[in-house]
Amino acid sequence: MARYDRKAAILFKLQSAAGVDAAPSGAANAVLLAGPPKITPLNSSNIKRDLIRPFFGGSEELIGSTYVQVELAVEYVHSGTSDVVAAWDPLLQVCGFSARAILATPNRVEHNLLTDYDTWKLGTMYYHDDGVLHKLLDCKGTFSLKQKIGATPKIMFKIMGLDGGIVTASNPVQTLSAWKLPQAVTDANSGALVLGGAYAAGAITGGTEYVSDGLDFDLGNALEFVDLLGTATEPGQSVDVSDRAGKSKLMLSLTAAQEVSFMAAVKACTTQSIGLVHGTASGYKMLTYLGQAQLINPTKENIKGRRMIGFDVNVNPSSAGNDEVKLVGL
């Protein structure tokens, strides 16, 4: 019987401790996928035997330690209610964000980076592939945000986990009501890109608005599979994040005077904030705020004959640390 690529389902749940299968369910932990996911089901460090014999020919490879990697996308939209957490929050937490903060005046949910890496959350993922279940344990990850004009706003996750086994299993019945309908990134649905503004209480104030093609952001976690010999009390294998370096890209429509000013700022290594609010309805809006952005590598771009100026962007922490990015559901 044929099996189909689109008959996929992913469940994800935070673990109580390392090595403990969180047993996610279709009723409580289903992920609404925004496009086909991709799995590397057996990423192993194969070891060549390199046998020498009196004839040509290869030899077997020994299968070393293994881990599993999954890439998936979800839609970047709030929960439908200003002070209710979005369904994608557990995935965010295994990427190094703290448990969401539910705040008032106005009602909102803030997602901030962890300040204590020892409290980094781990997760269990069940990847159902039309009759086959792949289990990933002790998951950590990274992500990129996509908010470009004319597209669906998305969070693109890369999740790495220890190999929890593979079995035959029917796809689960999923409850997906917590996942909400986003708005396309358009001039009518998205606020202006703001450079140099300050964030406070669910709003960006001050700064200068610019015509742009939207905002992308890459968290830039350095994911590592660590393979050591463990003990009776401490496992040797783990997924670690060894560093983080946020990146972004901008394309702006600038006046001649603005282009000259931006070029001077690039040469002076100036940093400034970048902010964008997407969405028009309460409960469905997301604010993205990059606090310390350095524009580099200016380029001349063309959109339907319009002169645009492109920049690569380094997204760095302040002297306080762990504050490169803030995501706020409104």
N, C-alpha and C positions, 0 to 999 in steps of 0.2 A: 504494500500500500504506500502511495506517495506521501511524503511529508512536506510541509510548506514553511518557507522562510518567515512569512508574516504571522504564522500561528505561534507567536512567542508571548511570554508573560514574565514579568519580573516582580518579585516581592522583596521588600527590604525592611529590616528592623534593627534598631540599635541593640547591642549586646549588653548584658549585665556585667560580664567579665570576659577577659581574653580566653579564647578556646571554648566558650560556651555558645552552642548553637541557639540563636534567639528564636528559631522556629517561626518565621514570619508566615502570616496567613493571608489568603486572598481577600478575606472580609475586612481586615484591619490594616494591611500593609502593602496593598497593591500599588504599583507605579504605573501611571498613564504615560506610555511612551510616545514621544513626538518624533516618529521615524523609526526605521528598523535598527535594533541594537546590534552590536558586534561583540562576539566573544572569542577570546583566545583560550580554548578549553584546557590546554595542557602546555604551559610555558615552562620548559624544563631545560636544565643545564646538562645537555648530553655530553658524555665523555667517550672519546674515541678509544677503542682498544688498540688500534694500530698494530695488528699482528703482522709479524714478518714470517713469510712462508716461501717455499721454493717455487712460487708461481704468482702471477699478478692476481689482484682481486681485493675487494674491500673486506671489512669485518664489521661485526655488530658494534653499535654504540650502546653504552650503558646509560640508562635513564637516571639522571640525578634528581635533585630536589625539584619540586614543581610548585607553581602557583597559577592562579587563573586571573585573567584580566577582562573586564567588560567596559565597553563604551556605550553610553546611552544618552539620549536627550529628553528633557521634559520642557514643558512650556513655562516661561517665566512670567507668572501672574500670581497675585495674592490670593488669599483663601476665599474671597467673597464677602468676608466680614472683617472690618478694620482691625479688631483686637482678637482675631482667631488666627492661629499659626497655619501657614501654608503646608500642604502635604509633602512638599519636597524638603522640608527642614531636616529630617534625619539624614538625608544624603549630604546636606550642607555640613552637618556636624562631623561626619567622618572626614571632611576636607579641612578641618581645623577651625570651625566656628563654634562658639559657645552656644549653650541652650538659649533659644530665642528669648528676648525680653519683651513682655507684653506691657505696654505703657499707655498712659492716658494724656489727654489735653495736648494734641488730639489723640484719639484712640489709634494705636499703631503697633506694629511688631518690628523690632529692630534685630537684625542679625549682625553680630560683631565677631571679630576674630578672637580666638582664645588668647588669654594672657599666661596661662599655665599649661604648658605642653604635656605635663604628666596627666592631665585630665582629658586628653584627646579621646574622643569616642571611637569605638569599634562597632562594626555592623556585620550582620549576616545577610547575604543575598541568595535568593533562590532564583535561578535563571531557568525557566521552562522553555524548552525548544521542541514543541510539537511531539510530546511523548517522552522526552528525555529531560531529567532534572539535573542541573549542575549546581552544586552548593559551594559558596564562597564564605569563608569564615575570617574573622578579624580584619574586615575590610577597612582600608583607608583610601582616600582619593584626592583628586583635584578637579577643577572645572574651569570652563570659560563661559562668559555671557555673550550672547549675540543679540544686538539690538540695532540692526541696520535697516534703513528705510526700505519699505516694501516687503518686509519679511515678518515671519512670526517671531516674537521674542522667545529665546530659548536659553536653557542652561545645558551645556554639554559636559557631562561627567565622564571622567575616566576613573574606574574603580578597580583596585587590585586587592585580591584576597588569597588566603591560603586555600589549598585544594581540600574541599570538604567532602569530595566523593561525587560519583555520577551514578544515577539509577534511572530505571524506567518509571515514569509517573505521568498521569494525565494532567493536562493543564488545569490550573485552579479556576474556580469561579471567582471573578474579581469584583469588588465593590469600589467604584471609581468616582463616587459622588463628591469626594473632597477635592477633586481636581477641577479647576474652573476654566471657563472659556476666556482666552486672552483676546486682546485687540491687536491688529496688525500695527507695525511701526509705520505711522504716517504723520503728516503735518498736523492733521486734525486730532490724532490720538495721543501724540507725544508732546511734551513741553520742549522748549528750546534747550539746546546744550548750553550750560552755564560754566564759564571758566572764572576762577577766582572767588567763588561764592563760599559762604560759611554755612555749615549744617547745624541746626538746632531744632529740637522738638518737631521732627517730621517735615521740615521745610529747609530749602536752600535760599538764603538771603544774600543780597549784594551780588558782586561779580558782574560779568558782562555776558550777554547772550550772543550766540553766533549761529549762523546758518550752517548746517552740517548734514552728513549722511547718516548720523546716528552714533552709537557708542558700542564698541566691543571691549571686553576685558578678559584677560587670562590670569587666573590666580597664580599659576606658576609653581605649584608645589612640586618638589623633587621627590617622586615616589621611588622607593627602593625595596626590593625583596632581599631581606637579610637571612642568610643561610648559615647557621652555626650549629654546633652540637649542644643540645640542651642538657638539663639535669632533671632530677625527679620532681623538682619544684618550679623550675623555670624553663619554658620552651626555648629551643634554639632558633626556630624559624619565626619570622615576623615580617609584617609590612611596615616600613618606617617612612617618615617624611623627614628628609635631612636638611631641607632649606626651602625657601620660598622667594620668588622674584616676580612680582606682578608686572604685566605688560598690557599695553593697549595700542590702538591705532585710531587716529582721527583724520577726517577729511573736512576741511572748512572752506567756506566761501568768504574770502577776505577782500577788503578794499586794498588799494595799493599801499596806503599808509599803514593799514593793519599788518600787511605782509612784512613790511619793513620793520615794524615794531616786534613782530613775532620772531623774525630772524635775529634781532638783537637779543631777545630773551633766550633763544636757543644758545647763542654764543656765550651768554652770561650764566648758563646752567641754572636758569631760574626755575623754581618749582611753583606750582599753583594747583588749586583743586579743580576737579572736573565733576560736574553733576548733571543728572538727567532724571526727570520724572516721566514715566510712561503710564498711560491709562487715563481715562476720564471719569470713571465711576468709583465712588467710595467702596472700599473692599477689594477692588481689582487693580489698584495702582501699585507700582513698584518704583521706589526711588533708589538710584544707584549713585554712590558718592565715593570718589577717589580723592583722598585728602592731600596727597603730596605727589603731584605728577610733573615729570620733567619731559618736555617735548624735545625730540632729537630727530635727526635725519630728515629734514624737510625735503619734499618732492613737489614737482609741478604735476598736477593731475588734470584730467579732462572728463567732465560729465556732460554729454550731449552739447559739446562746444563751450560749456561754462568752465572758466578757469577755477580750479580748486587747488588748495594747498594741503598736502598730506604730511602727517607726522607719525613717526613711531613714538611711543610713550613709555617711559619707565615709571612704574607706580610703586613708590617707596614709602616706608613708614616714617613717621615723625620721630623726634628724639624720645618720645614716650614708648614707641614700639607697638606693634600689633594693631595698627590702625590704618592700614593702607586702603581698606575698602569697608564700606558700610552699606548694607542692603536693608531697605525699610519698606514694609508692606503698609499701605495706607487705605 
